[in-house]
Amino acid sequence: MTKHMTITLSEAAATAFGQLSEQCGEPLDVLVNEALAGWLDIREGHIAAIRSGLAQLDRGETVTQEDMEQLADSYPEVP
């Protein structure tokens, strides 16, 4: 099932989508749907992580700044 929607894109985004469409031969609607689906997946993951963190706070599962510093210090230094 599909639903027709009207959106307003910045000039830069419209140009980028147009160029990509020409380069890969995909219709604009396909490219925009793929981009939105990817963004939605990422956004849903962020929201789930935030909710998980808030639930941990509600359960009193916290760490101190000292604990975080010790954890950070346990990782090898990157050259």
C-alpha positions as CSV (number, residue, x, y, z in Angstrom):
1,M,0.0,0.0,0.0
2,T,1.3,3.5,-0.8
3,K,0.2,6.9,0.3
4,H,0.7,10.1,-1.7
5,M,2.4,12.9,0.3
6,T,3.7,16.3,-0.5
7,I,7.0,17.4,1.2
8,T,9.2,20.4,0.9
9,L,12.9,19.7,0.4
10,S,15.8,22.1,0.6
11,E,17.3,23.1,-2.7
12,A,20.4,21.1,-1.8
13,A,18.4,17.9,-1.0
14,A,16.3,18.2,-4.1
15,T,19.5,18.7,-6.2
16,A,21.2,15.7,-4.5
17,F,18.2,13.4,-5.1
18,G,17.9,14.6,-8.7
19,Q,21.6,13.9,-9.4
20,L,21.5,10.5,-7.7
21,S,18.4,9.6,-9.7
22,E,20.1,10.4,-12.9
23,Q,23.3,8.6,-11.9
24,C,21.7,5.4,-10.8
25,G,18.6,5.4,-13.0
26,E,16.3,5.0,-10.0
27,P,13.0,7.0,-9.8
28,L,13.0,9.8,-7.3
29,D,10.2,8.2,-5.3
30,V,12.2,5.1,-4.8
31,L,15.3,7.0,-3.6
32,V,13.3,9.2,-1.2
33,N,11.5,6.1,0.2
34,E,14.8,4.3,0.7
35,A,16.3,7.4,2.4
36,L,13.3,7.8,4.7
37,A,13.2,4.2,5.6
38,G,16.8,4.3,6.6
39,W,16.3,7.5,8.6
40,L,13.3,6.0,10.4
41,D,15.3,2.9,11.3
42,I,18.0,5.0,12.8
43,R,15.5,7.3,14.6
44,E,13.6,4.4,16.1
45,G,16.9,2.9,17.4
46,H,17.7,6.2,19.0
47,I,14.3,6.4,20.7
48,A,14.6,2.8,21.9
49,A,18.0,3.6,23.4
50,I,16.7,6.7,25.2
51,R,13.8,4.7,26.6
52,S,16.1,2.0,27.7
53,G,18.3,4.5,29.5
54,L,15.4,6.2,31.2
55,A,14.1,2.8,32.4
56,Q,17.6,2.1,33.8
57,L,17.4,5.4,35.7
58,D,14.0,4.5,37.0
59,R,15.4,1.3,38.3
60,G,18.2,3.2,40.0
61,E,20.8,1.6,37.7
62,T,23.4,4.5,37.5
63,V,27.1,4.8,37.3
64,T,29.3,7.5,38.8
65,Q,31.7,9.7,36.9
66,E,34.5,7.8,38.6
67,D,33.2,4.5,37.2
68,M,33.0,6.0,33.7
69,E,36.6,7.3,34.0
70,Q,37.8,3.9,35.1
71,L,36.0,2.3,32.1
72,A,37.5,4.8,29.7
73,D,40.9,4.2,31.2
74,S,40.6,0.5,30.7
75,Y,40.6,0.9,26.9
76,P,43.9,1.0,25.0
77,E,45.0,4.4,23.8
78,V,44.6,5.1,20.2
79,P,47.8,6.3,18.5
